Amino acid sequence: MANWKKFANALRLRIALRITDREPELAKQTLAEINIEVGNYINSNAENAKLTYKATPNQNPVSNILV
């Protein structure tokens, strides 16, 4: 669960950085909510979010549903 929270905070951080020019107050508020400290967002490659497919066949499982 902690990694999901870090992932969500990393996305929120990215959004805040993108809206800084248009809505600086909202960006500041978002940054304050995230509480930018090491450990509140993804800060190493070991914590990267990834989707692991099945061993065989190595393809997106959703594609089988859509076919």
All heavy atoms as TSV, in Angstrom:
chain	resi	resn	atom	element	x	y	z
A	1	MET	N	N	0.818	-1.189	0.000
A	1	MET	CA	C	0.000	0.000	0.000
A	1	MET	C	C	0.868	1.261	0.000
A	1	MET	O	O	0.513	2.248	-0.638
A	1	MET	CB	C	-0.919	-0.053	1.218
A	1	MET	CG	C	-1.972	0.972	1.176
A	1	MET	SD	S	-3.001	0.730	-0.249
A	1	MET	CE	C	-4.522	1.249	0.336
A	2	ALA	N	N	1.980	1.189	0.680
A	2	ALA	CA	C	2.864	2.360	0.743
A	2	ALA	C	C	3.394	2.728	-0.641
A	2	ALA	O	O	3.504	3.914	-0.968
A	2	ALA	CB	C	4.020	2.092	1.701
A	3	ASN	N	N	3.700	1.719	-1.455
A	3	ASN	CA	C	4.195	2.003	-2.806
A	3	ASN	C	C	3.120	2.629	-3.681
A	3	ASN	O	O	3.419	3.456	-4.540
A	3	ASN	CB	C	4.743	0.735	-3.455
A	3	ASN	CG	C	6.099	0.364	-2.894
A	3	ASN	OD1	O	6.790	1.192	-2.324
A	3	ASN	ND2	N	6.481	-0.883	-3.043
A	4	TRP	N	N	1.861	2.233	-3.488
A	4	TRP	CA	C	0.762	2.852	-4.245
A	4	TRP	C	C	0.631	4.324	-3.872
A	4	TRP	O	O	0.374	5.178	-4.726
A	4	TRP	CB	C	-0.556	2.125	-4.003
A	4	TRP	CG	C	-0.679	0.861	-4.786
A	4	TRP	CD1	C	-0.615	-0.413	-4.301
A	4	TRP	CD2	C	-0.872	0.729	-6.197
A	4	TRP	NE1	N	-0.752	-1.314	-5.322
A	4	TRP	CE2	C	-0.918	-0.641	-6.501
A	4	TRP	CE3	C	-1.011	1.645	-7.235
A	4	TRP	CZ2	C	-1.092	-1.120	-7.793
A	4	TRP	CZ3	C	-1.184	1.173	-8.524
A	4	TRP	CH2	C	-1.225	-0.192	-8.791
A	5	LYS	N	N	0.794	4.634	-2.590
A	5	LYS	CA	C	0.730	6.033	-2.151
A	5	LYS	C	C	1.881	6.843	-2.740
A	5	LYS	O	O	1.696	7.987	-3.163
A	5	LYS	CB	C	0.742	6.103	-0.630
A	5	LYS	CG	C	-0.537	5.612	-0.009
A	5	LYS	CD	C	-0.495	5.699	1.498
A	5	LYS	CE	C	-1.786	5.166	2.099
A	5	LYS	NZ	N	-1.770	5.194	3.561
A	6	LYS	N	N	3.070	6.231	-2.779
A	6	LYS	CA	C	4.213	6.913	-3.379
A	6	LYS	C	C	3.965	7.171	-4.870
A	6	LYS	O	O	4.304	8.229	-5.393
A	6	LYS	CB	C	5.483	6.080	-3.208
A	6	LYS	CG	C	6.010	6.056	-1.799
A	6	LYS	CD	C	7.265	5.226	-1.729
A	6	LYS	CE	C	7.825	5.209	-0.327
A	6	LYS	NZ	N	9.116	4.503	-0.269
A	7	PHE	N	N	3.386	6.191	-5.539
A	7	PHE	CA	C	3.074	6.332	-6.962
A	7	PHE	C	C	2.073	7.470	-7.174
A	7	PHE	O	O	2.255	8.320	-8.049
A	7	PHE	CB	C	2.523	5.010	-7.496
A	7	PHE	CG	C	2.142	5.035	-8.939
A	7	PHE	CD1	C	3.077	5.314	-9.921
A	7	PHE	CD2	C	0.851	4.775	-9.330
A	7	PHE	CE1	C	2.730	5.329	-11.265
A	7	PHE	CE2	C	0.485	4.785	-10.667
A	7	PHE	CZ	C	1.433	5.065	-11.631
A	8	ALA	N	N	1.026	7.508	-6.361
A	8	ALA	CA	C	0.018	8.566	-6.468
A	8	ALA	C	C	0.643	9.934	-6.201
A	8	ALA	O	O	0.361	10.906	-6.919
A	8	ALA	CB	C	-1.127	8.299	-5.504
A	9	ASN	N	N	1.496	10.022	-5.196
A	9	ASN	CA	C	2.143	11.297	-4.892
A	9	ASN	C	C	3.097	11.723	-6.002
A	9	ASN	O	O	3.232	12.917	-6.288
A	9	ASN	CB	C	2.880	11.225	-3.557
A	9	ASN	CG	C	1.932	11.316	-2.392
A	9	ASN	OD1	O	0.842	11.850	-2.501
A	9	ASN	ND2	N	2.341	10.768	-1.261
A	10	ALA	N	N	3.763	10.756	-6.639
A	10	ALA	CA	C	4.644	11.089	-7.758
A	10	ALA	C	C	3.833	11.657	-8.921
A	10	ALA	O	O	4.258	12.615	-9.568
A	10	ALA	CB	C	5.431	9.857	-8.196
A	11	LEU	N	N	2.661	11.087	-9.172
A	11	LEU	CA	C	1.794	11.624	-10.228
A	11	LEU	C	C	1.294	13.017	-9.871
A	11	LEU	O	O	1.256	13.905	-10.727
A	11	LEU	CB	C	0.610	10.686	-10.464
A	11	LEU	CG	C	0.934	9.333	-11.090
A	11	LEU	CD1	C	-0.326	8.492	-11.189
A	11	LEU	CD2	C	1.584	9.502	-12.442
A	12	ARG	N	N	0.922	13.206	-8.622
A	12	ARG	CA	C	0.464	14.528	-8.178
A	12	ARG	C	C	1.589	15.554	-8.295
A	12	ARG	O	O	1.361	16.711	-8.673
A	12	ARG	CB	C	-0.040	14.457	-6.742
A	12	ARG	CG	C	-1.330	13.659	-6.622
A	12	ARG	CD	C	-1.751	13.488	-5.201
A	12	ARG	NE	N	-2.187	14.782	-4.684
A	12	ARG	CZ	C	-2.277	15.068	-3.393
A	12	ARG	NH1	N	-1.983	14.171	-2.483
A	12	ARG	NH2	N	-2.677	16.253	-3.002
A	13	LEU	N	N	2.814	15.149	-7.972
A	13	LEU	CA	C	3.963	16.040	-8.099
A	13	LEU	C	C	4.171	16.436	-9.557
A	13	LEU	O	O	4.391	17.610	-9.873
A	13	LEU	CB	C	5.214	15.350	-7.557
A	13	LEU	CG	C	6.528	16.093	-7.686
A	13	LEU	CD1	C	6.483	17.403	-6.919
A	13	LEU	CD2	C	7.669	15.227	-7.187
A	14	ARG	N	N	4.048	15.472	-10.445
A	14	ARG	CA	C	4.209	15.761	-11.873
A	14	ARG	C	C	3.139	16.737	-12.363
A	14	ARG	O	O	3.429	17.675	-13.099
A	14	ARG	CB	C	4.138	14.464	-12.658
A	14	ARG	CG	C	4.384	14.658	-14.108
A	14	ARG	CD	C	4.476	13.351	-14.827
A	14	ARG	NE	N	4.687	13.625	-16.239
A	14	ARG	CZ	C	4.924	12.729	-17.131
A	14	ARG	NH1	N	4.993	11.473	-16.792
A	14	ARG	NH2	N	5.089	13.053	-18.384
A	15	ILE	N	N	1.904	16.524	-11.933
A	15	ILE	CA	C	0.821	17.421	-12.330
A	15	ILE	C	C	1.071	18.828	-11.783
A	15	ILE	O	O	0.883	19.821	-12.479
A	15	ILE	CB	C	-0.535	16.871	-11.855
A	15	ILE	CG1	C	-0.888	15.612	-12.642
A	15	ILE	CG2	C	-1.631	17.912	-12.000
A	15	ILE	CD1	C	-2.052	14.830	-12.080
A	16	ALA	N	N	1.496	18.906	-10.530
A	16	ALA	CA	C	1.759	20.211	-9.919
A	16	ALA	C	C	2.842	20.963	-10.686
A	16	ALA	O	O	2.729	22.173	-10.902
A	16	ALA	CB	C	2.170	20.029	-8.455
A	17	LEU	N	N	3.868	20.256	-11.112
A	17	LEU	CA	C	4.929	20.909	-11.860
A	17	LEU	C	C	4.441	21.384	-13.228
A	17	LEU	O	O	4.895	22.413	-13.734
A	17	LEU	CB	C	6.114	19.955	-12.038
A	17	LEU	CG	C	6.877	19.642	-10.758
A	17	LEU	CD1	C	7.925	18.567	-11.005
A	17	LEU	CD2	C	7.524	20.894	-10.191
A	18	ARG	N	N	3.511	20.659	-13.819
A	18	ARG	CA	C	3.006	21.036	-15.141
A	18	ARG	C	C	2.046	22.226	-15.089
A	18	ARG	O	O	1.925	22.968	-16.051
A	18	ARG	CB	C	2.347	19.845	-15.801
A	18	ARG	CG	C	3.375	18.743	-16.098
A	18	ARG	CD	C	2.781	17.698	-16.929
A	18	ARG	NE	N	2.653	18.214	-18.283
A	18	ARG	CZ	C	3.087	17.593	-19.354
A	18	ARG	NH1	N	3.688	16.450	-19.230
A	18	ARG	NH2	N	2.907	18.098	-20.546
A	19	ILE	N	N	1.341	22.416	-13.974
A	19	ILE	CA	C	0.366	23.510	-13.899
A	19	ILE	C	C	0.925	24.754	-13.227
A	19	ILE	O	O	0.205	25.732	-13.046
A	19	ILE	CB	C	-0.926	23.069	-13.167
A	19	ILE	CG1	C	-0.653	22.749	-11.696
A	19	ILE	CG2	C	-1.585	21.918	-13.871
A	19	ILE	CD1	C	-1.904	22.544	-10.873
A	20	THR	N	N	2.196	24.732	-12.888
A	20	THR	CA	C	2.799	25.842	-12.153
A	20	THR	C	C	2.625	27.182	-12.850
A	20	THR	O	O	2.333	28.189	-12.207
A	20	THR	CB	C	4.298	25.565	-11.920
A	20	THR	OG1	O	4.426	24.357	-11.188
A	20	THR	CG2	C	4.952	26.683	-11.152
A	21	ASP	N	N	2.797	27.212	-14.158
A	21	ASP	CA	C	2.700	28.486	-14.892
A	21	ASP	C	C	1.277	29.020	-14.954
A	21	ASP	O	O	1.062	30.223	-14.929
A	21	ASP	CB	C	3.238	28.324	-16.314
A	21	ASP	CG	C	4.734	28.105	-16.330
A	21	ASP	OD1	O	5.396	28.502	-15.352
A	21	ASP	OD2	O	5.233	27.518	-17.300
A	22	ARG	N	N	0.297	28.127	-15.041
A	22	ARG	CA	C	-1.101	28.560	-15.201
A	22	ARG	C	C	-1.801	28.793	-13.871
A	22	ARG	O	O	-2.597	29.715	-13.732
A	22	ARG	CB	C	-1.882	27.526	-15.995
A	22	ARG	CG	C	-1.353	27.320	-17.381
A	22	ARG	CD	C	-2.238	28.002	-18.342
A	22	ARG	NE	N	-1.665	27.918	-19.682
A	22	ARG	CZ	C	-2.368	27.971	-20.745
A	22	ARG	NH1	N	-3.655	28.101	-20.666
A	22	ARG	NH2	N	-1.776	27.926	-21.911
A	23	GLU	N	N	-1.563	27.915	-12.913
A	23	GLU	CA	C	-2.226	28.020	-11.609
A	23	GLU	C	C	-1.215	27.811	-10.487
A	23	GLU	O	O	-1.173	26.746	-9.865
A	23	GLU	CB	C	-3.354	27.001	-11.514
A	23	GLU	CG	C	-4.454	27.224	-12.533
A	23	GLU	CD	C	-5.669	26.364	-12.255
A	23	GLU	OE1	O	-6.004	26.175	-11.078
A	23	GLU	OE2	O	-6.268	25.896	-13.225
A	24	PRO	N	N	-0.409	28.811	-10.208
A	24	PRO	CA	C	0.659	28.653	-9.214
A	24	PRO	C	C	0.153	28.360	-7.801
A	24	PRO	O	O	0.792	27.611	-7.070
A	24	PRO	CB	C	1.418	29.974	-9.275
A	24	PRO	CG	C	0.530	30.921	-9.980
A	24	PRO	CD	C	-0.391	30.127	-10.826
A	25	GLU	N	N	-0.978	28.918	-7.432
A	25	GLU	CA	C	-1.499	28.677	-6.079
A	25	GLU	C	C	-1.932	27.222	-5.900
A	25	GLU	O	O	-1.696	26.612	-4.861
A	25	GLU	CB	C	-2.658	29.628	-5.763
A	25	GLU	CG	C	-2.233	31.065	-5.606
A	25	GLU	CD	C	-1.141	31.241	-4.547
A	25	GLU	OE1	O	-1.254	30.639	-3.459
A	25	GLU	OE2	O	-0.179	31.962	-4.832
A	26	LEU	N	N	-2.578	26.669	-6.918
A	26	LEU	CA	C	-2.984	25.267	-6.862
A	26	LEU	C	C	-1.760	24.359	-6.832
A	26	LEU	O	O	-1.738	23.360	-6.104
A	26	LEU	CB	C	-3.878	24.917	-8.053
A	26	LEU	CG	C	-4.405	23.482	-8.107
A	26	LEU	CD1	C	-5.226	23.153	-6.855
A	26	LEU	CD2	C	-5.244	23.280	-9.360
A	27	ALA	N	N	-0.735	24.705	-7.575
A	27	ALA	CA	C	0.505	23.924	-7.568
A	27	ALA	C	C	1.150	23.959	-6.183
A	27	ALA	O	O	1.583	22.926	-5.668
A	27	ALA	CB	C	1.463	24.452	-8.623
A	28	LYS	N	N	1.195	25.142	-5.558
A	28	LYS	CA	C	1.767	25.257	-4.216
A	28	LYS	C	C	0.967	24.450	-3.206
A	28	LYS	O	O	1.534	23.803	-2.316
A	28	LYS	CB	C	1.808	26.724	-3.778
A	28	LYS	CG	C	2.860	27.529	-4.457
A	28	LYS	CD	C	2.825	28.965	-3.988
A	28	LYS	CE	C	3.780	29.826	-4.755
A	28	LYS	NZ	N	3.718	31.231	-4.336
A	29	GLN	N	N	-0.346	24.484	-3.328
A	29	GLN	CA	C	-1.211	23.732	-2.424
A	29	GLN	C	C	-0.964	22.227	-2.576
A	29	GLN	O	O	-0.868	21.507	-1.586
A	29	GLN	CB	C	-2.669	24.051	-2.723
A	29	GLN	CG	C	-3.650	23.278	-1.873
A	29	GLN	CD	C	-5.092	23.552	-2.281
A	29	GLN	OE1	O	-5.356	24.377	-3.151
A	29	GLN	NE2	N	-6.006	22.850	-1.670
A	30	THR	N	N	-0.840	21.776	-3.809
A	30	THR	CA	C	-0.595	20.358	-4.061
A	30	THR	C	C	0.751	19.936	-3.499
A	30	THR	O	O	0.871	18.879	-2.868
A	30	THR	CB	C	-0.654	20.062	-5.574
A	30	THR	OG1	O	-1.930	20.487	-6.069
A	30	THR	CG2	C	-0.464	18.592	-5.852
A	31	LEU	N	N	1.769	20.765	-3.692
A	31	LEU	CA	C	3.089	20.457	-3.149
A	31	LEU	C	C	3.060	20.400	-1.626
A	31	LEU	O	O	3.710	19.552	-1.012
A	31	LEU	CB	C	4.113	21.479	-3.624
A	31	LEU	CG	C	4.417	21.472	-5.118
A	31	LEU	CD1	C	5.357	22.614	-5.469
A	31	LEU	CD2	C	4.975	20.149	-5.550
A	32	ALA	N	N	2.303	21.276	-1.003
A	32	ALA	CA	C	2.187	21.260	0.453
A	32	ALA	C	C	1.479	19.997	0.933
A	32	ALA	O	O	1.848	19.426	1.959
A	32	ALA	CB	C	1.439	22.498	0.931
A	33	GLU	N	N	0.466	19.552	0.186
A	33	GLU	CA	C	-0.251	18.334	0.561
A	33	GLU	C	C	0.635	17.103	0.437
A	33	GLU	O	O	0.539	16.193	1.254
A	33	GLU	CB	C	-1.492	18.157	-0.319
A	33	GLU	CG	C	-2.583	19.151	-0.033
A	33	GLU	CD	C	-3.727	19.063	-1.033
A	33	GLU	OE1	O	-3.707	18.171	-1.906
A	33	GLU	OE2	O	-4.638	19.903	-0.931
A	34	ILE	N	N	1.482	17.086	-0.583
A	34	ILE	CA	C	2.380	15.947	-0.765
A	34	ILE	C	C	3.449	15.951	0.315
A	34	ILE	O	O	3.942	14.898	0.708
A	34	ILE	CB	C	3.038	15.989	-2.163
A	34	ILE	CG1	C	1.981	15.812	-3.245
A	34	ILE	CG2	C	4.093	14.907	-2.303
A	34	ILE	CD1	C	2.502	16.030	-4.642
A	35	ASN	N	N	3.770	17.117	0.835
A	35	ASN	CA	C	4.794	17.262	1.855
A	35	ASN	C	C	6.111	16.712	1.312
A	35	ASN	O	O	6.566	15.643	1.684
A	35	ASN	CB	C	4.399	16.544	3.146
A	35	ASN	CG	C	5.335	16.883	4.283
A	35	ASN	OD1	O	6.095	17.843	4.205
A	35	ASN	ND2	N	5.292	16.090	5.331
A	36	ILE	N	N	6.718	17.485	0.438
A	36	ILE	CA	C	7.881	17.018	-0.295
A	36	ILE	C	C	9.026	16.703	0.653
A	36	ILE	O	O	9.766	17.564	1.073
A	36	ILE	CB	C	8.328	18.061	-1.321
A	36	ILE	CG1	C	7.204	18.402	-2.214
A	36	ILE	CG2	C	9.551	17.589	-2.050
A	36	ILE	CD1	C	7.472	18.561	-3.634
A	37	GLU	N	N	9.131	15.456	0.975
A	37	GLU	CA	C	10.232	14.909	1.746
A	37	GLU	C	C	10.565	13.566	1.139
A	37	GLU	O	O	9.709	12.918	0.552
A	37	GLU	CB	C	9.843	14.716	3.213
A	37	GLU	CG	C	9.576	15.998	3.948
A	37	GLU	CD	C	9.148	15.745	5.385
A	37	GLU	OE1	O	9.209	14.596	5.845
A	37	GLU	OE2	O	8.754	16.702	6.044
A	38	VAL	N	N	11.782	13.142	1.281
A	38	VAL	CA	C	12.165	11.834	0.768
A	38	VAL	C	C	11.326	10.779	1.465
A	38	VAL	O	O	11.187	10.775	2.683
A	38	VAL	CB	C	13.665	11.578	1.003
A	38	VAL	CG1	C	14.039	10.162	0.599
A	38	VAL	CG2	C	14.489	12.590	0.238
A	39	GLY	N	N	10.720	9.925	0.681
A	39	GLY	CA	C	9.908	8.857	1.237
A	39	GLY	C	C	8.427	9.025	0.966
A	39	GLY	O	O	7.669	8.085	1.119
A	40	ASN	N	N	7.991	10.221	0.531
A	40	ASN	CA	C	6.578	10.442	0.245
A	40	ASN	C	C	6.246	10.253	-1.226
A	40	ASN	O	O	5.097	10.350	-1.611
A	40	ASN	CB	C	6.147	11.839	0.676
A	40	ASN	CG	C	6.026	11.941	2.180
A	40	ASN	OD1	O	5.958	10.942	2.870
A	40	ASN	ND2	N	6.013	13.155	2.683
A	41	TYR	N	N	7.238	10.033	-2.057
A	41	TYR	CA	C	7.019	9.793	-3.478
A	41	TYR	C	C	8.125	8.868	-3.974
A	41	TYR	O	O	9.100	8.612	-3.276
A	41	TYR	CB	C	6.990	11.100	-4.268
A	41	TYR	CG	C	8.234	11.940	-4.123
A	41	TYR	CD1	C	9.273	11.809	-5.020
A	41	TYR	CD2	C	8.378	12.827	-3.078
A	41	TYR	CE1	C	10.421	12.547	-4.883
A	41	TYR	CE2	C	9.525	13.576	-2.934
A	41	TYR	CZ	C	10.532	13.429	-3.834
A	41	TYR	OH	O	11.668	14.159	-3.689
A	42	ILE	N	N	7.975	8.350	-5.175
A	42	ILE	CA	C	8.968	7.443	-5.737
A	42	ILE	C	C	10.270	8.206	-5.929
A	42	ILE	O	O	10.304	9.228	-6.597
A	42	ILE	CB	C	8.484	6.868	-7.085
A	42	ILE	CG1	C	7.250	6.008	-6.863
A	42	ILE	CG2	C	9.591	6.065	-7.757
A	42	ILE	CD1	C	6.594	5.522	-8.130
A	43	ASN	N	N	11.331	7.710	-5.336
A	43	ASN	CA	C	12.604	8.408	-5.451
A	43	ASN	C	C	13.767	7.482	-5.807
A	43	ASN	O	O	14.916	7.858	-5.660
A	43	ASN	CB	C	12.910	9.203	-4.178
A	43	ASN	CG	C	12.884	8.344	-2.945
A	43	ASN	OD1	O	12.813	7.136	-3.040
A	43	ASN	ND2	N	12.947	8.964	-1.791
A	44	SER	N	N	13.463	6.262	-6.254
A	44	SER	CA	C	14.519	5.371	-6.736
A	44	SER	C	C	13.938	4.432	-7.787
A	44	SER	O	O	12.726	4.211	-7.835
A	44	SER	CB	C	15.128	4.564	-5.592
A	44	SER	OG	O	14.238	3.563	-5.163
A	45	ASN	N	N	14.792	3.887	-8.611
A	45	ASN	CA	C	14.334	2.980	-9.663
A	45	ASN	C	C	13.750	1.691	-9.092
A	45	ASN	O	O	12.950	1.036	-9.754
A	45	ASN	CB	C	15.469	2.655	-10.629
A	45	ASN	CG	C	15.784	3.811	-11.536
A	45	ASN	OD1	O	14.923	4.649	-11.802
A	45	ASN	ND2	N	17.015	3.877	-12.012
A	46	ALA	N	N	14.121	1.323	-7.896
A	46	ALA	CA	C	13.591	0.108	-7.277
A	46	ALA	C	C	12.100	0.233	-6.975
A	46	ALA	O	O	11.405	-0.773	-6.836
A	46	ALA	CB	C	14.362	-0.199	-5.996
A	47	GLU	N	N	11.592	1.458	-6.892
A	47	GLU	CA	C	10.182	1.694	-6.572
A	47	GLU	C	C	9.328	2.008	-7.798
A	47	GLU	O	O	8.154	2.340	-7.656
A	47	GLU	CB	C	10.072	2.857	-5.581
A	47	GLU	CG	C	10.757	2.589	-4.269
A	47	GLU	CD	C	10.771	3.810	-3.379
A	47	GLU	OE1	O	10.772	4.943	-3.883
A	47	GLU	OE2	O	10.798	3.608	-2.159
A	48	ASN	N	N	9.892	1.899	-8.989
A	48	ASN	CA	C	9.142	2.207	-10.200
A	48	ASN	C	C	7.913	1.323	-10.329
A	48	ASN	O	O	7.949	0.141	-9.999
A	48	ASN	CB	C	10.007	2.028	-11.442
A	48	ASN	CG	C	10.975	3.168	-11.632
A	48	ASN	OD1	O	10.861	4.200	-10.981
A	48	ASN	ND2	N	11.927	2.989	-12.524
A	49	ALA	N	N	6.841	1.888	-10.829
A	49	ALA	CA	C	5.626	1.130	-11.098
A	49	ALA	C	C	5.811	0.403	-12.422
A	49	ALA	O	O	6.323	0.970	-13.378
A	49	ALA	CB	C	4.428	2.060	-11.169
A	50	LYS	N	N	5.420	-0.860	-12.450
A	50	LYS	CA	C	5.543	-1.611	-13.691
A	50	LYS	C	C	4.456	-2.664	-13.756
A	50	LYS	O	O	3.940	-3.121	-12.734
A	50	LYS	CB	C	6.916	-2.253	-13.825
A	50	LYS	CG	C	7.218	-3.284	-12.749
A	50	LYS	CD	C	8.603	-3.849	-12.913
A	50	LYS	CE	C	8.907	-4.802	-11.766
A	50	LYS	NZ	N	10.221	-5.364	-11.858
A	51	LEU	N	N	4.109	-3.022	-14.972
A	51	LEU	CA	C	3.121	-4.050	-15.210
A	51	LEU	C	C	3.851	-5.288	-15.698
A	51	LEU	O	O	4.532	-5.246	-16.722
A	51	LEU	CB	C	2.104	-3.588	-16.255
A	51	LEU	CG	C	1.019	-4.577	-16.633
A	51	LEU	CD1	C	0.163	-4.918	-15.419
A	51	LEU	CD2	C	0.158	-4.023	-17.740
A	52	THR	N	N	3.744	-6.375	-14.955
A	52	THR	CA	C	4.423	-7.603	-15.326
A	52	THR	C	C	3.431	-8.538	-15.997
A	52	THR	O	O	2.387	-8.859	-15.433
A	52	THR	CB	C	5.015	-8.289	-14.072
A	52	THR	OG1	O	5.843	-7.354	-13.391
A	52	THR	CG2	C	5.818	-9.508	-14.443
A	53	TYR	N	N	3.776	-8.970	-17.200
A	53	TYR	CA	C	2.914	-9.876	-17.950
A	53	TYR	C	C	3.188	-11.318	-17.548
A	53	TYR	O	O	4.207	-11.633	-16.944
A	53	TYR	CB	C	3.133	-9.708	-19.450
A	53	TYR	CG	C	2.798	-8.335	-19.959
A	53	TYR	CD1	C	3.718	-7.595	-20.677
A	53	TYR	CD2	C	1.559	-7.769	-19.718
A	53	TYR	CE1	C	3.401	-6.334	-21.154
A	53	TYR	CE2	C	1.241	-6.514	-20.188
A	53	TYR	CZ	C	2.171	-5.808	-20.909
A	53	TYR	OH	O	1.844	-4.572	-21.369
A	54	LYS	N	N	2.303	-12.206	-17.938
A	54	LYS	CA	C	2.483	-13.624	-17.679
A	54	LYS	C	C	3.713	-14.129	-18.427
A	54	LYS	O	O	4.116	-13.569	-19.434
A	54	LYS	CB	C	1.253	-14.403	-18.143
A	54	LYS	CG	C	-0.012	-14.022	-17.424
A	54	LYS	CD	C	-1.181	-14.784	-17.993
A	54	LYS	CE	C	-2.476	-14.346	-17.339
A	54	LYS	NZ	N	-3.645	-15.007	-17.933
A	55	ALA	N	N	4.275	-15.227	-17.926
A	55	ALA	CA	C	5.476	-15.778	-18.547
A	55	ALA	C	C	5.196	-16.258	-19.969
A	55	ALA	O	O	5.967	-16.029	-20.880
A	55	ALA	CB	C	6.028	-16.918	-17.703
A	56	THR	N	N	4.070	-16.948	-20.157
A	56	THR	CA	C	3.724	-17.465	-21.482
A	56	THR	C	C	2.260	-17.244	-21.735
A	56	THR	O	O	1.461	-17.668	-20.912
A	56	THR	CB	C	4.027	-18.970	-21.581
A	56	THR	OG1	O	5.357	-19.190	-21.155
A	56	THR	CG2	C	3.858	-19.474	-22.974
A	57	PRO	N	N	1.783	-16.699	-22.754
A	57	PRO	CA	C	2.546	-15.893	-23.713
A	57	PRO	C	C	2.841	-14.529	-23.117
A	57	PRO	O	O	2.055	-14.005	-22.330
A	57	PRO	CB	C	1.602	-15.780	-24.886
A	57	PRO	CG	C	0.239	-15.847	-24.285
A	57	PRO	CD	C	0.375	-16.754	-23.096
A	58	ASN	N	N	3.941	-13.967	-23.489
A	58	ASN	CA	C	4.365	-12.676	-22.953
A	58	ASN	C	C	3.683	-11.549	-23.716
A	58	ASN	O	O	4.246	-10.924	-24.592
A	58	ASN	CB	C	5.885	-12.527	-23.036
A	58	ASN	CG	C	6.376	-11.336	-22.251
A	58	ASN	OD1	O	5.633	-10.739	-21.477
A	58	ASN	ND2	N	7.621	-10.994	-22.435
A	59	GLN	N	N	2.423	-11.322	-23.396
A	59	GLN	CA	C	1.664	-10.258	-24.046
A	59	GLN	C	C	0.695	-9.639	-23.057
A	59	GLN	O	O	0.455	-10.180	-21.993
A	59	GLN	CB	C	0.899	-10.801	-25.249
A	59	GLN	CG	C	-0.150	-11.828	-24.892
A	59	GLN	CD	C	-0.809	-12.398	-26.137
A	59	GLN	OE1	O	-0.355	-12.158	-27.231
A	59	GLN	NE2	N	-1.859	-13.153	-25.967
A	60	ASN	N	N	0.167	-8.518	-23.426
A	60	ASN	CA	C	-0.776	-7.808	-22.586
A	60	ASN	C	C	-2.035	-8.656	-22.399
A	60	ASN	O	O	-2.687	-9.019	-23.371
A	60	ASN	CB	C	-1.132	-6.477	-23.248
A	60	ASN	CG	C	-2.013	-5.607	-22.394
A	60	ASN	OD1	O	-2.665	-6.077	-21.471
A	60	ASN	ND2	N	-2.041	-4.335	-22.705
A	61	PRO	N	N	-2.406	-9.005	-21.150
A	61	PRO	CA	C	-3.572	-9.846	-20.927
A	61	PRO	C	C	-4.884	-9.190	-21.361
A	61	PRO	O	O	-5.844	-9.874	-21.687
A	61	PRO	CB	C	-3.560	-10.108	-19.424
A	61	PRO	CG	C	-2.586	-9.168	-18.845
A	61	PRO	CD	C	-1.704	-8.669	-19.934
A	62	VAL	N	N	-4.938	-7.868	-21.419
A	62	VAL	CA	C	-6.141	-7.171	-21.833
A	62	VAL	C	C	-6.387	-7.388	-23.331
A	62	VAL	O	O	-7.524	-7.422	-23.774
A	62	VAL	CB	C	-6.052	-5.677	-21.489
A	62	VAL	CG1	C	-7.257	-4.917	-22.002
A	62	VAL	CG2	C	-5.912	-5.492	-19.983
A	63	SER	N	N	-5.316	-7.552	-24.096
A	63	SER	CA	C	-5.478	-7.714	-25.542
A	63	SER	C	C	-6.254	-8.993	-25.868
A	63	SER	O	O	-6.937	-9.058	-26.887
A	63	SER	CB	C	-4.132	-7.727	-26.248
A	63	SER	OG	O	-3.405	-8.889	-25.905
A	64	ASN	N	N	-6.178	-10.012	-25.035
A	64	ASN	CA	C	-6.936	-11.235	-25.261
A	64	ASN	C	C	-8.433	-10.995	-25.128
A	64	ASN	O	O	-9.235	-11.626	-25.808
A	64	ASN	CB	C	-6.508	-12.341	-24.292
A	64	ASN	CG	C	-5.091	-12.806	-24.553
A	64	ASN	OD1	O	-4.603	-12.698	-25.666
A	64	ASN	ND2	N	-4.456	-13.311	-23.540
A	65	ILE	N	N	-8.819	-10.089	-24.261
A	65	ILE	CA	C	-10.223	-9.779	-24.043
A	65	ILE	C	C	-10.784	-8.995	-25.222
A	65	ILE	O	O	-11.926	-9.199	-25.635
A	65	ILE	CB	C	-10.397	-8.980	-22.741
A	65	ILE	CG1	C	-9.951	-9.829	-21.542
A	65	ILE	CG2	C	-11.827	-8.517	-22.567
A	65	ILE	CD1	C	-9.844	-9.036	-20.255
A	66	LEU	N	N	-9.974	-8.107	-25.788
A	66	LEU	CA	C	-10.434	-7.216	-26.852
A	66	LEU	C	C	-10.498	-7.891	-28.219
A	66	LEU	O	O	-11.105	-7.368	-29.126
A	66	LEU	CB	C	-9.531	-5.992	-26.923
A	66	LEU	CG	C	-9.515	-5.127	-25.666
A	66	LEU	CD1	C	-8.482	-4.005	-25.824
A	66	LEU	CD2	C	-10.873	-4.573	-25.350
A	67	VAL	N	N	-9.873	-9.039	-28.363
A	67	VAL	CA	C	-9.837	-9.710	-29.681
A	67	VAL	C	C	-11.116	-10.441	-29.938
A	67	VAL	O	O	-11.826	-10.921	-29.184
A	67	VAL	CB	C	-8.641	-10.681	-29.753
A	67	VAL	CG1	C	-8.686	-11.490	-31.035
A	67	VAL	CG2	C	-7.365	-9.898	-29.642
